[in-house]
Amino acid sequence: MTKKIGIAIAQVGGIGKDETRTEVVERLIGLLEQAAKRQAALVVFPELTLTTFFPRYWFDSETEAESYFEASMPNADVQPLFDRAKELGIGFYLGYAERTESGQRFNASILVDRSGEIIGKYRKVHLPGHKDFVENQPNQHLEKRYFEVGDLGFGVFDFDGIKIGMCLCNDRRWPEVYRVLALQGADLVLLGYNTPDSVPGWQEEPHAKMFSHLLSLQAGAYQNSVWVAAAGKSGFEDEHHLIGGSALVAPSGEVVAKAFTEGDEIIFGEVDIDMCRMYQESVFNFAAHRRPEEYGLIVSRTGRGEPLPVPAT
Ligand code: ING
């Protein structure tokens, strides 16, 4: 029996530094309503969807940094989103800055089912950027300063009988992420992202930034026979630009839906999970074709090193 699910990807245009969570949540509910009109079962929101992309700023005061984090999830600010989603019977993926009771800080995402329950959580593992202030830059990229490395691994969760994995932004550039999720049976990977034009140390031309973003999604989808749904926080946040390009990618690696604008925009796709099976049972039949005994370096070595000795023939 074909398993299909309507996926809405909610690209969110820039969120200003002074925009309140109430104002942001109203925008997210507007996108949720649009998704409901398309009979979506699930909406994907971006990474750090409740505030501006604050890792671009250096804060001298801890208090100001703290103001960007959620001390609980849900909370009074986001409850209206949870309530409306439940009324509409729509699940969602939401990225946000998490502060735990013990004071740990993570770049996190949750998966909420159609009855409004949180059924999955993820904390970002690949933190890009830097920890200390970098001089002479139009903006910082201080994820290594504001967040700890995620400690929940890469989880796969059951949503309406579909195995869904989550990741966040820079994670999408690392092939290991999709592979670990696919090895757990994921058929659909959801991710949110904020990709600034300027990241200290990363200078690419605009077209190349969009190319590497889409390439990462398409490679991850094709090489692991999964659908990938990516929602960007896009456009201008104050004077800082983030790329758009929210997209839905099929297990064939083809982009089947892509955002046209850099603003609030819903893109929609009818995801046919059975499409994964053809690839999973042929070219990427992991059990039949993978040779983990030859892949040891992928886990044992972190950075680039010397060639391994090749057995004499
Ligand atoms: N943003 C960027 C991303 O991976 C980045 C950071 C881009 C780092 C390009 C290096 C090169 O899309 C987040 N939030 O990870």
Residues whose N, C-alpha, C, O or C-beta is under 5 A from the ligand:
A	BS01	ING	P128 C169 N170 N194 T195 V199 W202
